[in-house]
Amino acid sequence: MTKADLVERVTEQIARTAGPMISKKDCSRVVDAFLDAIKEALHQQKNIEVRGFGTFKIRQRKTRMARNPRTGAPVEVSARPVPVFKPSKELRALVADIPIEELEDEAEDA
């Protein structure tokens, strides 16, 4: 799904529930504003939690040794922050097409 597809789906959903009050252009601005807010928060090293969807976090990656694929020479890759996404239990259950209770049972067993 592309951003254009996402804008289309959101526009259709709003039109279904509230009538044709918002144009595709306005909906595109809303989607862009949402994505920009997430990017800005991550840039400021803040976590974003969207209940029922998941959490966007910044994780610090450690310094490590890697190899230059062309020469095979070892290269040190410096430590740096990387964005990560942790899906919620609801989203994991939806993707796995299982009841959420099964995920909760697995968590209790672990």
Gaussian input, Z-matrix of N, CA and C with variables (Angstrom, degrees):
# hf/3-21g

backbone

0 1
 N
 C     1     B1
 C     2     B2     1     A1
 N     3     B3     2     A2     1     D1
 C     4     B4     3     A3     2     D2
 C     5     B5     4     A4     3     D3
 N     6     B6     5     A5     4     D4
 C     7     B7     6     A6     5     D5
 C     8     B8     7     A7     6     D6
 N     9     B9     8     A8     7     D7
 C    10    B10     9     A9     8     D8
 C    11    B11    10    A10     9     D9
 N    12    B12    11    A11    10    D10
 C    13    B13    12    A12    11    D11
 C    14    B14    13    A13    12    D12
 N    15    B15    14    A14    13    D13
 C    16    B16    15    A15    14    D14
 C    17    B17    16    A16    15    D15
 N    18    B18    17    A17    16    D16
 C    19    B19    18    A18    17    D17
 C    20    B20    19    A19    18    D18
 N    21    B21    20    A20    19    D19
 C    22    B22    21    A21    20    D20
 C    23    B23    22    A22    21    D21
 N    24    B24    23    A23    22    D22
 C    25    B25    24    A24    23    D23
 C    26    B26    25    A25    24    D24
 N    27    B27    26    A26    25    D25
 C    28    B28    27    A27    26    D26
 C    29    B29    28    A28    27    D27
 N    30    B30    29    A29    28    D28
 C    31    B31    30    A30    29    D29
 C    32    B32    31    A31    30    D30
 N    33    B33    32    A32    31    D31
 C    34    B34    33    A33    32    D32
 C    35    B35    34    A34    33    D33
 N    36    B36    35    A35    34    D34
 C    37    B37    36    A36    35    D35
 C    38    B38    37    A37    36    D36
 N    39    B39    38    A38    37    D37
 C    40    B40    39    A39    38    D38
 C    41    B41    40    A40    39    D39
 N    42    B42    41    A41    40    D40
 C    43    B43    42    A42    41    D41
 C    44    B44    43    A43    42    D42
 N    45    B45    44    A44    43    D43
 C    46    B46    45    A45    44    D44
 C    47    B47    46    A46    45    D45
 N    48    B48    47    A47    46    D46
 C    49    B49    48    A48    47    D47
 C    50    B50    49    A49    48    D48
 N    51    B51    50    A50    49    D49
 C    52    B52    51    A51    50    D50
 C    53    B53    52    A52    51    D51
 N    54    B54    53    A53    52    D52
 C    55    B55    54    A54    53    D53
 C    56    B56    55    A55    54    D54
 N    57    B57    56    A56    55    D55
 C    58    B58    57    A57    56    D56
 C    59    B59    58    A58    57    D57
 N    60    B60    59    A59    58    D58
 C    61    B61    60    A60    59    D59
 C    62    B62    61    A61    60    D60
 N    63    B63    62    A62    61    D61
 C    64    B64    63    A63    62    D62
 C    65    B65    64    A64    63    D63
 N    66    B66    65    A65    64    D64
 C    67    B67    66    A66    65    D65
 C    68    B68    67    A67    66    D66
 N    69    B69    68    A68    67    D67
 C    70    B70    69    A69    68    D68
 C    71    B71    70    A70    69    D69
 N    72    B72    71    A71    70    D70
 C    73    B73    72    A72    71    D71
 C    74    B74    73    A73    72    D72
 N    75    B75    74    A74    73    D73
 C    76    B76    75    A75    74    D74
 C    77    B77    76    A76    75    D75
 N    78    B78    77    A77    76    D76
 C    79    B79    78    A78    77    D77
 C    80    B80    79    A79    78    D78
 N    81    B81    80    A80    79    D79
 C    82    B82    81    A81    80    D80
 C    83    B83    82    A82    81    D81
 N    84    B84    83    A83    82    D82
 C    85    B85    84    A84    83    D83
 C    86    B86    85    A85    84    D84
 N    87    B87    86    A86    85    D85
 C    88    B88    87    A87    86    D86
 C    89    B89    88    A88    87    D87
 N    90    B90    89    A89    88    D88
 C    91    B91    90    A90    89    D89
 C    92    B92    91    A91    90    D90
 N    93    B93    92    A92    91    D91
 C    94    B94    93    A93    92    D92
 C    95    B95    94    A94    93    D93
 N    96    B96    95    A95    94    D94
 C    97    B97    96    A96    95    D95
 C    98    B98    97    A97    96    D96
 N    99    B99    98    A98    97    D97
 C   100   B100    99    A99    98    D98
 C   101   B101   100   A100    99    D99
 N   102   B102   101   A101   100   D100
 C   103   B103   102   A102   101   D101
 C   104   B104   103   A103   102   D102
 N   105   B105   104   A104   103   D103
 C   106   B106   105   A105   104   D104
 C   107   B107   106   A106   105   D105
 N   108   B108   107   A107   106   D106
 C   109   B109   108   A108   107   D107
 C   110   B110   109   A109   108   D108
 N   111   B111   110   A110   109   D109
 C   112   B112   111   A111   110   D110
 C   113   B113   112   A112   111   D111
 N   114   B114   113   A113   112   D112
 C   115   B115   114   A114   113   D113
 C   116   B116   115   A115   114   D114
 N   117   B117   116   A116   115   D115
 C   118   B118   117   A117   116   D116
 C   119   B119   118   A118   117   D117
 N   120   B120   119   A119   118   D118
 C   121   B121   120   A120   119   D119
 C   122   B122   121   A121   120   D120
 N   123   B123   122   A122   121   D121
 C   124   B124   123   A123   122   D122
 C   125   B125   124   A124   123   D123
 N   126   B126   125   A125   124   D124
 C   127   B127   126   A126   125   D125
 C   128   B128   127   A127   126   D126
 N   129   B129   128   A128   127   D127
 C   130   B130   129   A129   128   D128
 C   131   B131   130   A130   129   D129
 N   132   B132   131   A131   130   D130
 C   133   B133   132   A132   131   D131
 C   134   B134   133   A133   132   D132
 N   135   B135   134   A134   133   D133
 C   136   B136   135   A135   134   D134
 C   137   B137   136   A136   135   D135
 N   138   B138   137   A137   136   D136
 C   139   B139   138   A138   137   D137
 C   140   B140   139   A139   138   D138
 N   141   B141   140   A140   139   D139
 C   142   B142   141   A141   140   D140
 C   143   B143   142   A142   141   D141
 N   144   B144   143   A143   142   D142
 C   145   B145   144   A144   143   D143
 C   146   B146   145   A145   144   D144
 N   147   B147   146   A146   145   D145
 C   148   B148   147   A147   146   D146
 C   149   B149   148   A148   147   D147
 N   150   B150   149   A149   148   D148
 C   151   B151   150   A150   149   D149
 C   152   B152   151   A151   150   D150
 N   153   B153   152   A152   151   D151
 C   154   B154   153   A153   152   D152
 C   155   B155   154   A154   153   D153
 N   156   B156   155   A155   154   D154
 C   157   B157   156   A156   155   D155
 C   158   B158   157   A157   156   D156
 N   159   B159   158   A158   157   D157
 C   160   B160   159   A159   158   D158
 C   161   B161   160   A160   159   D159
 N   162   B162   161   A161   160   D160
 C   163   B163   162   A162   161   D161
 C   164   B164   163   A163   162   D162
 N   165   B165   164   A164   163   D163
 C   166   B166   165   A165   164   D164
 C   167   B167   166   A166   165   D165
 N   168   B168   167   A167   166   D166
 C   169   B169   168   A168   167   D167
 C   170   B170   169   A169   168   D168
 N   171   B171   170   A170   169   D169
 C   172   B172   171   A171   170   D170
 C   173   B173   172   A172   171   D171
 N   174   B174   173   A173   172   D172
 C   175   B175   174   A174   173   D173
 C   176   B176   175   A175   174   D174
 N   177   B177   176   A176   175   D175
 C   178   B178   177   A177   176   D176
 C   179   B179   178   A178   177   D177
 N   180   B180   179   A179   178   D178
 C   181   B181   180   A180   179   D179
 C   182   B182   181   A181   180   D180
 N   183   B183   182   A182   181   D181
 C   184   B184   183   A183   182   D182
 C   185   B185   184   A184   183   D183
 N   186   B186   185   A185   184   D184
 C   187   B187   186   A186   185   D185
 C   188   B188   187   A187   186   D186
 N   189   B189   188   A188   187   D187
 C   190   B190   189   A189   188   D188
 C   191   B191   190   A190   189   D189
 N   192   B192   191   A191   190   D190
 C   193   B193   192   A192   191   D191
 C   194   B194   193   A193   192   D192
 N   195   B195   194   A194   193   D193
 C   196   B196   195   A195   194   D194
 C   197   B197   196   A196   195   D195
 N   198   B198   197   A197   196   D196
 C   199   B199   198   A198   197   D197
 C   200   B200   199   A199   198   D198
 N   201   B201   200   A200   199   D199
 C   202   B202   201   A201   200   D200
 C   203   B203   202   A202   201   D201
 N   204   B204   203   A203   202   D202
 C   205   B205   204   A204   203   D203
 C   206   B206   205   A205   204   D204
 N   207   B207   206   A206   205   D205
 C   208   B208   207   A207   206   D206
 C   209   B209   208   A208   207   D207
 N   210   B210   209   A209   208   D208
 C   211   B211   210   A210   209   D209
 C   212   B212   211   A211   210   D210
 N   213   B213   212   A212   211   D211
 C   214   B214   213   A213   212   D212
 C   215   B215   214   A214   213   D213
 N   216   B216   215   A215   214   D214
 C   217   B217   216   A216   215   D215
 C   218   B218   217   A217   216   D216
 N   219   B219   218   A218   217   D217
 C   220   B220   219   A219   218   D218
 C   221   B221   220   A220   219   D219
 N   222   B222   221   A221   220   D220
 C   223   B223   222   A222   221   D221
 C   224   B224   223   A223   222   D222
 N   225   B225   224   A224   223   D223
 C   226   B226   225   A225   224   D224
 C   227   B227   226   A226   225   D225
 N   228   B228   227   A227   226   D226
 C   229   B229   228   A228   227   D227
 C   230   B230   229   A229   228   D228
 N   231   B231   230   A230   229   D229
 C   232   B232   231   A231   230   D230
 C   233   B233   232   A232   231   D231
 N   234   B234   233   A233   232   D232
 C   235   B235   234   A234   233   D233
 C   236   B236   235   A235   234   D234
 N   237   B237   236   A236   235   D235
 C   238   B238   237   A237   236   D236
 C   239   B239   238   A238   237   D237
 N   240   B240   239   A239   238   D238
 C   241   B241   240   A240   239   D239
 C   242   B242   241   A241   240   D240
 N   243   B243   242   A242   241   D241
 C   244   B244   243   A243   242   D242
 C   245   B245   244   A244   243   D243
 N   246   B246   245   A245   244   D244
 C   247   B247   246   A246   245   D245
 C   248   B248   247   A247   246   D246
 N   249   B249   248   A248   247   D247
 C   250   B250   249   A249   248   D248
 C   251   B251   250   A250   249   D249
 N   252   B252   251   A251   250   D250
 C   253   B253   252   A252   251   D251
 C   254   B254   253   A253   252   D252
 N   255   B255   254   A254   253   D253
 C   256   B256   255   A255   254   D254
 C   257   B257   256   A256   255   D255
 N   258   B258   257   A257   256   D256
 C   259   B259   258   A258   257   D257
 C   260   B260   259   A259   258   D258
 N   261   B261   260   A260   259   D259
 C   262   B262   261   A261   260   D260
 C   263   B263   262   A262   261   D261
 N   264   B264   263   A263   262   D262
 C   265   B265   264   A264   263   D263
 C   266   B266   265   A265   264   D264
 N   267   B267   266   A266   265   D265
 C   268   B268   267   A267   266   D266
 C   269   B269   268   A268   267   D267
 N   270   B270   269   A269   268   D268
 C   271   B271   270   A270   269   D269
 C   272   B272   271   A271   270   D270
 N   273   B273   272   A272   271   D271
 C   274   B274   273   A273   272   D272
 C   275   B275   274   A274   273   D273
 N   276   B276   275   A275   274   D274
 C   277   B277   276   A276   275   D275
 C   278   B278   277   A277   276   D276
 N   279   B279   278   A278   277   D277
 C   280   B280   279   A279   278   D278
 C   281   B281   280   A280   279   D279
 N   282   B282   281   A281   280   D280
 C   283   B283   282   A282   281   D281
 C   284   B284   283   A283   282   D282
 N   285   B285   284   A284   283   D283
 C   286   B286   285   A285   284   D284
 C   287   B287   286   A286   285   D285
 N   288   B288   287   A287   286   D286
 C   289   B289   288   A288   287   D287
 C   290   B290   289   A289   288   D288
 N   291   B291   290   A290   289   D289
 C   292   B292   291   A291   290   D290
 C   293   B293   292   A292   291   D291
 N   294   B294   293   A293   292   D292
 C   295   B295   294   A294   293   D293
 C   296   B296   295   A295   294   D294
 N   297   B297   296   A296   295   D295
 C   298   B298   297   A297   296   D296
 C   299   B299   298   A298   297   D297
 N   300   B300   299   A299   298   D298
 C   301   B301   300   A300   299   D299
 C   302   B302   301   A301   300   D300
 N   303   B303   302   A302   301   D301
 C   304   B304   303   A303   302   D302
 C   305   B305   304   A304   303   D303
 N   306   B306   305   A305   304   D304
 C   307   B307   306   A306   305   D305
 C   308   B308   307   A307   306   D306
 N   309   B309   308   A308   307   D307
 C   310   B310   309   A309   308   D308
 C   311   B311   310   A310   309   D309
 N   312   B312   311   A311   310   D310
 C   313   B313   312   A312   311   D311
 C   314   B314   313   A313   312   D312
 N   315   B315   314   A314   313   D313
 C   316   B316   315   A315   314   D314
 C   317   B317   316   A316   315   D315
 N   318   B318   317   A317   316   D316
 C   319   B319   318   A318   317   D317
 C   320   B320   319   A319   318   D318
 N   321   B321   320   A320   319   D319
 C   322   B322   321   A321   320   D320
 C   323   B323   322   A322   321   D321
 N   324   B324   323   A323   322   D322
 C   325   B325   324   A324   323   D323
 C   326   B326   325   A325   324   D324
 N   327   B327   326   A326   325   D325
 C   328   B328   327   A327   326   D326
 C   329   B329   328   A328   327   D327

   B1=1.4464
   B2=1.5271
   B3=1.3144
   B4=1.4556
   B5=1.5294
   B6=1.3371
   B7=1.4647
   B8=1.5297
   B9=1.3243
   B10=1.4616
   B11=1.5322
   B12=1.3383
   B13=1.4678
   B14=1.5265
   B15=1.3279
   B16=1.4581
   B17=1.5268
   B18=1.3154
   B19=1.4701
   B20=1.5217
   B21=1.3145
   B22=1.4716
   B23=1.5253
   B24=1.3295
   B25=1.4766
   B26=1.5240
   B27=1.3308
   B28=1.4650
   B29=1.5245
   B30=1.3227
   B31=1.4691
   B32=1.5222
   B33=1.3311
   B34=1.4689
   B35=1.5246
   B36=1.3254
   B37=1.4623
   B38=1.5230
   B39=1.3208
   B40=1.4640
   B41=1.5256
   B42=1.3180
   B43=1.4680
   B44=1.5267
   B45=1.3423
   B46=1.4609
   B47=1.5227
   B48=1.3263
   B49=1.4578
   B50=1.5220
   B51=1.3334
   B52=1.4638
   B53=1.5218
   B54=1.3085
   B55=1.4589
   B56=1.5218
   B57=1.3195
   B58=1.4771
   B59=1.5352
   B60=1.3398
   B61=1.4604
   B62=1.5234
   B63=1.2999
   B64=1.4629
   B65=1.5288
   B66=1.3187
   B67=1.4636
   B68=1.5232
   B69=1.3179
   B70=1.4644
   B71=1.5294
   B72=1.3151
   B73=1.4647
   B74=1.5282
   B75=1.3395
   B76=1.4626
   B77=1.5282
   B78=1.3096
   B79=1.4612
   B80=1.5219
   B81=1.3159
   B82=1.4550
   B83=1.5244
   B84=1.3244
   B85=1.4688
   B86=1.5248
   B87=1.3191
   B88=1.4586
   B89=1.5317
   B90=1.3262
   B91=1.4692
   B92=1.5302
   B93=1.3249
   B94=1.4707
   B95=1.5235
   B96=1.3342
   B97=1.4643
   B98=1.5240
   B99=1.3340
   B100=1.4639
   B101=1.5250
   B102=1.3199
   B103=1.4647
   B104=1.5232
   B105=1.3373
   B106=1.4617
   B107=1.5247
   B108=1.3382
   B109=1.4648
   B110=1.5311
   B111=1.3220
   B112=1.4671
   B113=1.5281
   B114=1.3323
   B115=1.4679
   B116=1.5300
   B117=1.3258
   B118=1.4623
   B119=1.5297
   B120=1.3351
   B121=1.4644
   B122=1.5282
   B123=1.3208
   B124=1.4660
   B125=1.5279
   B126=1.3259
   B127=1.4597
   B128=1.5308
   B129=1.3215
   B130=1.4622
   B131=1.5322
   B132=1.3481
   B133=1.4636
   B134=1.5260
   B135=1.3323
   B136=1.4619
   B137=1.5259
   B138=1.3315
   B139=1.4633
   B140=1.5179
   B141=1.3280
   B142=1.4600
   B143=1.5111
   B144=1.3101
   B145=1.4659
   B146=1.5239
   B147=1.3221
   B148=1.4618
   B149=1.5251
   B150=1.3191
   B151=1.4700
   B152=1.5199
   B153=1.3237
   B154=1.4562
   B155=1.5237
   B156=1.3468
   B157=1.4653
   B158=1.5219
   B159=1.3401
   B160=1.4478
   B161=1.5101
   B162=1.3367
   B163=1.4520
   B164=1.5196
   B165=1.3192
   B166=1.4566
   B167=1.5248
   B168=1.3371
   B169=1.4611
   B170=1.5242
   B171=1.3299
   B172=1.4552
   B173=1.5184
   B174=1.3097
   B175=1.4605
   B176=1.5349
   B177=1.3172
   B178=1.4662
   B179=1.5275
   B180=1.3034
   B181=1.4581
   B182=1.5176
   B183=1.3153
   B184=1.4591
   B185=1.5257
   B186=1.3317
   B187=1.4526
   B188=1.5292
   B189=1.3313
   B190=1.4653
   B191=1.5219
   B192=1.3032
   B193=1.4595
   B194=1.5251
   B195=1.3239
   B196=1.4613
   B197=1.5231
   B198=1.3150
   B199=1.4701
   B200=1.5183
   B201=1.3039
   B202=1.4531
   B203=1.5303
   B204=1.3391
   B205=1.4709
   B206=1.5378
   B207=1.3187
   B208=1.4595
   B209=1.5244
   B210=1.3332
   B211=1.4759
   B212=1.5172
   B213=1.3318
   B214=1.4502
   B215=1.5210
   B216=1.3274
   B217=1.4648
   B218=1.5276
   B219=1.3308
   B220=1.4639
   B221=1.5299
   B222=1.3296
   B223=1.4519
   B224=1.5234
   B225=1.3217
   B226=1.4655
   B227=1.5231
   B228=1.3408
   B229=1.4592
   B230=1.5170
   B231=1.3286
   B232=1.4670
   B233=1.5261
   B234=1.3247
   B235=1.4675
   B236=1.5252
   B237=1.3366
   B238=1.4655
   B239=1.5249
   B240=1.3203
   B241=1.4628
   B242=1.5355
   B243=1.3306
   B244=1.4590
   B245=1.5316
   B246=1.3453
   B247=1.4614
   B248=1.5258
   B249=1.3343
   B250=1.4560
   B251=1.5283
   B252=1.3177
   B253=1.4609
   B254=1.5144
   B255=1.3328
   B256=1.4577
   B257=1.5256
   B258=1.3304
   B259=1.4692
   B260=1.5260
   B261=1.3312
   B262=1.4626
   B263=1.5284
   B264=1.3251
   B265=1.4657
   B266=1.5238
   B267=1.3394
   B268=1.4655
   B269=1.5304
   B270=1.3325
   B271=1.4596
   B272=1.5264
   B273=1.3433
   B274=1.4704
   B275=1.5248
   B276=1.3380
   B277=1.4677
   B278=1.5256
   B279=1.3306
   B280=1.4639
   B281=1.5240
   B282=1.3256
   B283=1.4667
   B284=1.5241
   B285=1.3374
   B286=1.4581
   B287=1.5270
   B288=1.3333
   B289=1.4687
   B290=1.5324
   B291=1.3585
   B292=1.4623
   B293=1.5264
   B294=1.3222
   B295=1.4656
   B296=1.5193
   B297=1.3152
   B298=1.4713
   B299=1.5239
   B300=1.3178
   B301=1.4609
   B302=1.5260
   B303=1.3421
   B304=1.4679
   B305=1.5213
   B306=1.3450
   B307=1.4609
   B308=1.5348
   B309=1.3186
   B310=1.4639
   B311=1.5266
   B312=1.3480
   B313=1.4556
   B314=1.5313
   B315=1.3405
   B316=1.4660
   B317=1.5241
   B318=1.3289
   B319=1.4620
   B320=1.5301
   B321=1.3196
   B322=1.4501
   B323=1.5244
   B324=1.3446
   B325=1.4638
   B326=1.5227
   B327=1.3224
   B328=1.4758
   B329=1.5009
   A1=108.10
   A2=116.15
   A3=121.58
   A4=109.75
   A5=115.01
   A6=118.66
   A7=110.34
   A8=117.44
   A9=120.92
   A10=110.63
   A11=117.18
   A12=120.85
   A13=110.67
   A14=115.67
   A15=120.34
   A16=110.94
   A17=117.13
   A18=121.15
   A19=109.96
   A20=116.86
   A21=121.35
   A22=111.30
   A23=117.02
   A24=121.17
   A25=111.76
   A26=116.69
   A27=120.38
   A28=109.74
   A29=117.55
   A30=121.12
   A31=110.42
   A32=117.45
   A33=121.09
   A34=111.06
   A35=117.12
   A36=121.40
   A37=111.29
   A38=116.89
   A39=120.09
   A40=110.30
   A41=117.25
   A42=120.84
   A43=110.83
   A44=117.14
   A45=120.91
   A46=111.97
   A47=116.92
   A48=120.05
   A49=113.88
   A50=117.50
   A51=119.65
   A52=113.63
   A53=117.63
   A54=120.46
   A55=110.33
   A56=116.31
   A57=119.75
   A58=111.79
   A59=116.50
   A60=120.15
   A61=112.34
   A62=118.30
   A63=121.02
   A64=109.43
   A65=114.98
   A66=119.17
   A67=109.49
   A68=115.13
   A69=120.04
   A70=110.36
   A71=115.90
   A72=120.87
   A73=110.58
   A74=116.51
   A75=120.44
   A76=110.81
   A77=116.42
   A78=120.84
   A79=109.99
   A80=117.42
   A81=121.69
   A82=110.22
   A83=116.93
   A84=120.53
   A85=110.70
   A86=117.79
   A87=121.67
   A88=110.03
   A89=117.06
   A90=121.28
   A91=109.55
   A92=117.54
   A93=120.89
   A94=111.13
   A95=117.23
   A96=121.23
   A97=110.57
   A98=116.80
   A99=121.47
   A100=110.67
   A101=116.58
   A102=120.74
   A103=111.14
   A104=117.38
   A105=120.77
   A106=111.23
   A107=117.03
   A108=120.48
   A109=110.37
   A110=117.24
   A111=121.17
   A112=110.06
   A113=117.07
   A114=120.63
   A115=111.13
   A116=116.84
   A117=121.01
   A118=111.40
   A119=116.61
   A120=120.15
   A121=110.58
   A122=117.76
   A123=120.70
   A124=110.58
   A125=116.65
   A126=120.83
   A127=110.58
   A128=116.55
   A129=121.97
   A130=112.07
   A131=116.64
   A132=123.13
   A133=112.47
   A134=117.64
   A135=122.03
   A136=109.84
   A137=116.38
   A138=121.97
   A139=109.34
   A140=116.53
   A141=122.39
   A142=107.72
   A143=117.11
   A144=121.74
   A145=109.02
   A146=116.11
   A147=122.19
   A148=106.13
   A149=116.06
   A150=121.05
   A151=110.82
   A152=115.97
   A153=121.42
   A154=113.82
   A155=117.44
   A156=120.66
   A157=110.60
   A158=117.04
   A159=119.59
   A160=112.05
   A161=115.28
   A162=121.92
   A163=109.88
   A164=115.67
   A165=122.15
   A166=106.02
   A167=116.83
   A168=121.53
   A169=109.67
   A170=113.81
   A171=121.03
   A172=107.02
   A173=116.76
   A174=121.46
   A175=107.44
   A176=115.51
   A177=120.15
   A178=109.42
   A179=116.77
   A180=121.50
   A181=108.87
   A182=117.22
   A183=121.84
   A184=110.69
   A185=114.75
   A186=120.23
   A187=108.33
   A188=116.49
   A189=119.37
   A190=109.74
   A191=114.32
   A192=120.50
   A193=108.85
   A194=115.92
   A195=122.24
   A196=107.58
   A197=117.23
   A198=121.38
   A199=109.78
   A200=114.73
   A201=120.63
   A202=106.12
   A203=118.70
   A204=120.04
   A205=113.24
   A206=117.88
   A207=120.18
   A208=111.80
   A209=115.94
   A210=118.95
   A211=113.24
   A212=117.57
   A213=120.90
   A214=112.97
   A215=116.62
   A216=120.89
   A217=110.01
   A218=116.87
   A219=119.04
   A220=111.14
   A221=115.58
   A222=122.47
   A223=107.67
   A224=116.47
   A225=119.66
   A226=108.86
   A227=115.19
   A228=121.46
   A229=106.59
   A230=116.26
   A231=120.36
   A232=112.24
   A233=114.97
   A234=121.32
   A235=108.42
   A236=115.83
   A237=119.42
   A238=109.80
   A239=116.54
   A240=119.66
   A241=109.96
   A242=116.07
   A243=121.16
   A244=108.91
   A245=117.38
   A246=119.27
   A247=110.66
   A248=116.10
   A249=121.83
   A250=108.58
   A251=115.97
   A252=121.77
   A253=108.23
   A254=116.09
   A255=121.37
   A256=107.56
   A257=117.91
   A258=119.87
   A259=111.69
   A260=115.10
   A261=120.48
   A262=109.50
   A263=115.52
   A264=119.86
   A265=110.62
   A266=116.39
   A267=120.50
   A268=110.87
   A269=116.95
   A270=120.57
   A271=111.22
   A272=116.98
   A273=119.63
   A274=111.07
   A275=117.05
   A276=120.55
   A277=110.57
   A278=116.83
   A279=120.82
   A280=111.27
   A281=116.59
   A282=121.08
   A283=110.73
   A284=116.88
   A285=120.96
   A286=112.01
   A287=116.37
   A288=122.78
   A289=111.06
   A290=114.12
   A291=120.16
   A292=108.30
   A293=117.24
   A294=118.83
   A295=111.10
   A296=116.22
   A297=121.15
   A298=111.52
   A299=116.89
   A300=120.31
   A301=111.12
   A302=117.02
   A303=120.22
   A304=111.24
   A305=117.29
   A306=120.61
   A307=110.33
   A308=116.51
   A309=120.06
   A310=110.30
   A311=117.15
   A312=120.76
   A313=110.91
   A314=117.11
   A315=121.43
   A316=110.09
   A317=116.93
   A318=121.13
   A319=110.39
   A320=116.85
   A321=120.41
   A322=111.70
   A323=116.62
   A324=121.55
   A325=111.89
   A326=116.11
   A327=120.59
   A328=113.72
   D1=129.60
   D2=178.48
   D3=-94.18
   D4=172.77
   D5=178.09
   D6=-63.06
   D7=-37.02
   D8=177.82
   D9=-62.77
   D10=-40.23
   D11=176.56
   D12=-63.73
   D13=-40.21
   D14=178.72
   D15=-63.09
   D16=-44.60
   D17=177.54
   D18=-60.24
   D19=-42.66
   D20=178.87
   D21=-60.79
   D22=-46.50
   D23=179.96
   D24=-63.29
   D25=-42.86
   D26=-179.72
   D27=-65.83
   D28=-41.97
   D29=178.49
   D30=-61.37
   D31=-44.26
   D32=178.71
   D33=-62.54
   D34=-42.67
   D35=-179.52
   D36=-62.85
   D37=-43.79
   D38=179.10
   D39=-66.33
   D40=-41.15
   D41=179.34
   D42=-63.34
   D43=-35.85
   D44=179.36
   D45=-68.19
   D46=-39.28
   D47=-174.11
   D48=-92.65
   D49=-35.26
   D50=-174.40
   D51=-118.55
   D52=1.52
   D53=-176.93
   D54=87.91
   D55=171.27
   D56=-175.73
   D57=-77.10
   D58=63.79
   D59=-176.92
   D60=-92.83
   D61=-16.45
   D62=-175.90
   D63=-123.00
   D64=135.43
   D65=179.54
   D66=-83.64
   D67=165.95
   D68=177.63
   D69=-63.30
   D70=-35.01
   D71=179.65
   D72=-64.90
   D73=-43.82
   D74=178.10
   D75=-65.79
   D76=-39.94
   D77=179.12
   D78=-64.94
   D79=-37.68
   D80=176.76
   D81=-61.99
   D82=-39.33
   D83=177.57
   D84=-64.44
   D85=-38.43
   D86=179.25
   D87=-65.28
   D88=-46.74
   D89=179.27
   D90=-62.16
   D91=-44.04
   D92=178.30
   D93=-61.70
   D94=-42.39
   D95=179.87
   D96=-63.47
   D97=-40.55
   D98=178.35
   D99=-62.35
   D100=-48.33
   D101=-179.57
   D102=-65.69
   D103=-38.67
   D104=177.82
   D105=-64.81
   D106=-37.34
   D107=178.34
   D108=-64.20
   D109=-40.08
   D110=177.26
   D111=-64.83
   D112=-45.95
   D113=179.98
   D114=-60.96
   D115=-44.59
   D116=-178.66
   D117=-63.84
   D118=-42.70
   D119=179.00
   D120=-63.71
   D121=-41.57
   D122=178.12
   D123=-66.37
   D124=-37.46
   D125=177.64
   D126=-61.64
   D127=-34.00
   D128=178.78
   D129=-87.08
   D130=11.77
   D131=177.66
   D132=64.21
   D133=31.11
   D134=178.24
   D135=-102.65
   D136=150.93
   D137=174.76
   D138=-88.62
   D139=149.21
   D140=176.94
   D141=-122.76
   D142=122.66
   D143=179.47
   D144=-113.46
   D145=121.44
   D146=175.74
   D147=-112.76
   D148=105.19
   D149=-175.68
   D150=-55.70
   D151=135.07
   D152=179.45
   D153=80.59
   D154=-6.09
   D155=-179.80
   D156=-119.12
   D157=-57.50
   D158=179.09
   D159=159.21
   D160=-171.68
   D161=-176.92
   D162=-128.03
   D163=131.65
   D164=172.05
   D165=-96.81
   D166=128.19
   D167=-177.72
   D168=-132.79
   D169=165.23
   D170=170.62
   D171=-108.22
   D172=126.71
   D173=178.66
   D174=-117.01
   D175=139.46
   D176=178.80
   D177=-86.41
   D178=119.58
   D179=176.15
   D180=-87.68
   D181=137.27
   D182=-178.05
   D183=-78.22
   D184=161.03
   D185=172.84
   D186=-65.32
   D187=139.69
   D188=-178.32
   D189=-147.85
   D190=164.28
   D191=176.61
   D192=-97.78
   D193=134.94
   D194=177.76
   D195=-130.82
   D196=-179.96
   D197=179.01
   D198=-122.41
   D199=140.53
   D200=172.39
   D201=-71.73
   D202=118.66
   D203=-175.40
   D204=-64.38
   D205=-25.15
   D206=-178.47
   D207=-79.75
   D208=-44.96
   D209=-175.28
   D210=-103.27
   D211=-20.41
   D212=-177.58
   D213=82.00
   D214=1.97
   D215=-178.62
   D216=-73.97
   D217=141.24
   D218=177.41
   D219=-69.18
   D220=141.48
   D221=-178.99
   D222=-134.50
   D223=136.89
   D224=177.17
   D225=-87.64
   D226=126.50
   D227=176.48
   D228=-100.37
   D229=121.15
   D230=-174.53
   D231=-71.61
   D232=159.75
   D233=177.28
   D234=-66.43
   D235=145.56
   D236=179.52
   D237=-162.49
   D238=156.42
   D239=176.42
   D240=-79.74
   D241=142.02
   D242=176.86
   D243=-132.48
   D244=142.83
   D245=176.66
   D246=-78.15
   D247=141.10
   D248=176.15
   D249=-134.06
   D250=156.60
   D251=177.83
   D252=-123.95
   D253=129.58
   D254=176.21
   D255=-115.60
   D256=112.36
   D257=-178.43
   D258=-69.83
   D259=152.30
   D260=177.19
   D261=-75.20
   D262=167.26
   D263=176.87
   D264=-60.01
   D265=-40.04
   D266=-179.37
   D267=-61.09
   D268=-44.44
   D269=-179.44
   D270=-67.87
   D271=-41.87
   D272=177.87
   D273=-61.53
   D274=-40.54
   D275=179.10
   D276=-66.60
   D277=-39.75
   D278=179.57
   D279=-63.68
   D280=-45.11
   D281=-179.13
   D282=-66.41
   D283=-40.24
   D284=-179.35
   D285=-79.40
   D286=-8.14
   D287=-179.52
   D288=56.72
   D289=46.48
   D290=176.30
   D291=-130.15
   D292=156.78
   D293=176.31
   D294=-65.26
   D295=145.48
   D296=-178.17
   D297=-61.36
   D298=-26.55
   D299=179.84
   D300=-60.73
   D301=-34.39
   D302=178.86
   D303=-63.77
   D304=-38.72
   D305=177.76
   D306=-66.69
   D307=-38.82
   D308=178.95
   D309=-67.06
   D310=-37.80
   D311=176.88
   D312=-63.28
   D313=-41.26
   D314=179.20
   D315=-63.11
   D316=-39.01
   D317=-179.29
   D318=-66.09
   D319=-36.97
   D320=179.00
   D321=-70.11
   D322=-33.87
   D323=-179.46
   D324=-71.30
   D325=-30.17
   D326=-175.55
   D327=-73.65

